[in-house]
C-alpha cells in the first residue's frame, strides 16, 4: 500500500504546466472536460493503488466543498 505524495515531485513543473496548457489549446469547454477525464483515468490506471487514488480524490476535494 502506497501513500499519496503531495510534495514537489516534478523535475520540471513549469514545463509540465506548459504542456498541460497546450493540451487544452483550441478545445471547446466540452472537449477540454473530456480530455481532463481521459487524463485522470489514464493516470489513475498508471498509479493503480486504490488507497493512493482515494487519498488523491479526498485531497482534490478539500477546500472545494464543505466536508460532510
C-alpha positions in Angstrom: 0.0 0.0 0.0 1.4 3.4 -1.0 0.9 6.8 0.3 0.0 10.0 -1.7 3.0 12.2 -2.3 1.8 15.8 -2.2 5.2 17.4 -2.0 7.0 18.8 -5.1 7.8 15.8 -7.3 8.1 17.1 -10.9 11.6 17.6 -12.3 10.3 20.5 -14.5 7.0 21.7 -13.1 6.9 24.8 -15.4 7.3 22.5 -18.5 4.6 20.3 -17.2 2.3 23.2 -16.7 3.0 24.5 -20.3 2.3 21.0 -21.7 -1.0 20.9 -19.8 -2.0 24.3 -21.2 -1.0 23.2 -24.7 -3.1 20.1 -24.2 -6.2 22.3 -23.9 -5.4 24.8 -26.5 -8.2 25.3 -29.2 -10.5 22.9 -27.4 -14.1 23.6 -26.6 -15.2 23.5 -22.9 -16.7 20.1 -23.5 -13.6 18.8 -25.3 -11.4 20.2 -22.5 -13.5 18.4 -19.9 -13.3 15.1 -21.9 -9.5 15.4 -22.2 -9.3 16.0 -18.4 -11.4 13.0 -17.7 -9.4 10.8 -20.0 -6.1 12.1 -18.5 -7.4 11.4 -15.0 -8.4 7.8 -15.9 -5.0 7.2 -17.6 -3.1 8.5 -14.7 -5.3 6.6 -12.2 -4.6 3.4 -14.1 -0.9 4.1 -14.0 -1.0 4.7 -10.2 -3.1 1.6 -9.7 -3.2 1.8 -5.9 -6.8 2.3 -4.7 -5.7 3.7 -1.4 -3.5 6.3 -3.1 -6.3 7.2 -5.5 -8.8 7.6 -2.7 -6.3 9.9 -0.9 -5.8 11.9 -4.1 -9.6 12.3 -4.6 -10.0 13.4 -1.0 -7.2 15.9 -1.3 -8.6 17.3 -4.6 -12.0 17.8 -2.9 -10.5 19.6 0.1 -11.5 23.3 0.2 -13.8 22.9 -2.8 -16.9 21.7 -0.9 -17.5 21.5 2.9 -16.7 18.1 4.4 -19.8 16.0 5.3 
